[in-house]
Amino acid sequence: MVKGVISKGGYKALQPSALKSAMKKTAAKELKKASKKKSKAAATTTTTKGKGPSKNKHEGVIYLGHIPHGYYEGQIRSFLSQYGKIRRLRLSRCKKSGKSKGYGFVQFDDPEVAPAVAEEVNGMHVSGKTLRCDTMEEAKVHKNMWKAMKIKTLQKKDADIRINGFQAHYKKACDTPVPQRIMNLVTKERQHNRKINSKGIEYTFTGFEDQLKALGLEYVPKAKKG
């Protein structure tokens, strides 16, 4: 009961302390009603796709093998995202060259999506290859599986070394005069002819030597070192 001044017609007036306590009680009741409504709404709006995002780091992982050339992270993500939200994706690549090894691993937010994807994608024919797709048990998912997700290209240092080496080789070949290059080809040509004749086959190819004669030059063998 709220304390106040009572008359025959009911409550005539309330004391200030009694008014504050009455307001607190009504506010608490309204909060309880609102929280009940929210919990009922959340219970009725359950989805039929699955249990929802999983907090387990090793659930919902699939193995995807026999990936054809030209299908990389972007293509795999756009293809598999139609089945469910992808949490992590790793395409196995060579550490030195950055080239794809043809297999990878994908983890979905909803663990129930993984078996459905494995069943549908396994055996699918893509660009002349038959995809292999299997779900992975939690015990087989390595803790360091997702550490190499960002290996995509050559390391800059290795790439520079290869490019510089190729440029140096190409420059040397271009700087060599044309007659000298033909001389080198004639030397190799004569070596091949000797190998063929040693097998008892009577055949002689003189294509490069004829080019040398057309230029009005004669073949001069290289002097042996030492």
N, C-alpha and C positions, 0 to 999 in steps of 0.2 A: 504494500500500500504506500502511496505517495503522501507524505505528510503535507497538510494544508489546513486552511480554515474552512470547516464544514458547516454548511447551512442546510435548511430543509430542501432546497432545490438542487443540492449536490455540492460540487466544489465551487466555492466563491472565488478563492484566490490561492496561489501556491507560493510557498516560501522560495527564495532564490536558490538555496541549496537543493531543495527538492526538485526544482525546475531543471537544474543542471544534470542531476542523476537520471531524470526521466528522459532527457535528450540523449544521454549516453546509451541508455538501454535501447531506445528506438534505432539509433545508428548501428549498434551491434547486431540487432535483428536484421536490418537491411543488408549488412555485409554478409551475414550467414546465408541469406536468401540468394544473393548474387553469386556467392561461391558455389552453392548447390546447382544453380542454373548452368554455370560454366562447366562443372564436372559432368553434368548430364549431356551437354552439347558435345563435349569432347568424346564421350562414350558412344554417342550416336553417329559421329562422323569418322568412324574407323574405315580405313581403306582396305580394299580387297587384294591389293598387289602383294603385300607381304607384311612382315613385322615392322618395317621401317629401318632407318639407319642403325647399324650395329656399332657398338663401342669396341668390339673385339678386333684387334689389328690383323688377325689371321683368318677371318671369316670372309666368305664370298669371293674367293680367289679362283680364277680359271687359268689353265695353261692353253696357249694358242700356238700351234705349230704349223709348219709347212707354209709360212707366210710368203707369198710371191714377191718378187722384186718390184719396187715402186709403191708398196704399201708400207707406210711408216706410221709414226705416232698419230699424226693428224687424221690420216685415212682410217686407222683402226678405231680411234676415238669417235669419229663421226658415224662409223658403221655400227659400233656396239652401243652407243649412247641411246639408240632407239629402244633398247630393251630395258634400260634403267640408268640411273645416275652413276657415273664412274668416279670412284674415289682416287685410285692410283692406277697408272699404266706404265709398264716398262717393256720396251722393245730391246732385246739383248743385242748389243753391238760390240764390235771389236774395239778394244781400247786404243790401238794404234791408228787404225784407218778410219774408225767410225762407221764402218759398213755394217748393215744388218746381218745377223746370223740366221734369220728366218724363223725365229720363235720369240715369244714374249709372254708376259703375265699381266692379267687385268683383275682389279679388285672392284667390286660393286658395293655401293652403300648398303643396299638391301641384300643380305646373304641368300635369300630365297630366289633371287634373280639368276644367280650363277648356274644352278643345275638346269634351268630352263634354257639358258643361252648355250650351255654345253651340248644339250640334246639337239638343239636346232642347228647350230653352226657346224657341229662335227660331221664331216663328210661332204661339206659344201664345196662345190667346184668354183674356184676363182682364178682367172688368168692361167688356166692350164694346170693348176695345182689343186690337190684335195686337202682342204683344211682339216687339221686335227685339233679338237677342243675337248678338254676334260676338266672336271672340277678337282681342286687340290685339297687334300686333307690338311687340317690345321697343323698336324705334327710335321708335315712335309714342307710347310712354308718357312723358309729360312729367315732368320731375324734381319739379315743384311740384304734381303732380296731387292728392296726398293732403293738401295743406296746409289746404284749406278744408273738411275733414270735419266740423268742429264748428259750422258755421253752421246753426242750426236755427230760431231765433226772431228777432224784431225786436230791434235794439239797444234797451236800456232807455230811453235818452234819446229816440230817435225814437218809441218807443211812447208814452211819457208825453206828448210834444208832440201826437200825434194824438188821444189820449184826452182830454186837456185841451181841445183845440180842439173836439172833438165835444160835450163836456159844456157848454162855453160857448155853442155854437150852440143846443143843446137847451134850455138855461136861458133864453136870450133868446126862443126861440120860445114857451116855456111862460109867460113873464112877459108876453108880448103879449096884450092882451085879445082875447076871441073876436070881437067886432065888427070890430076893426081887422084881424084875420087874414082875416076874410071880405072886408073891403074890398080887401085886397091881392089876394085870389083873383079878385075881380070885375074889378080892373084888368087882370090877366093874361088873364082870360076875354074881355074886350072887345078886347084886342090880337089874340088868336087869331081872333076873329070878323072883325075888319077885314082880316086876312091872307086869310081864306077868301073874303070878299066881293070882294077885289081880284083874285082868280083867276076871277071870274065865277060863283061858286057862291053861290046864294041859300040860306044856312043860318045860323041864329043860335042859339047855345046860351046859355041864361040860367039855368043851374042854380044857380050861386052867387049871382046877383042875386036869384033867387027866395027863397033862404034869407035874404038880407038884408031883403027885404020882409016875410018871415014874422016877423022880429024887430021889425018896426015901424020900421025905419031906412031912410034914404035914402043912396044912393051919393054920396060926396063925394070927388072926385078930389084926388090929392095936389098941393100947390102945387109948381110947378117951381122948382128952385133957381136963384138968380141972377136 
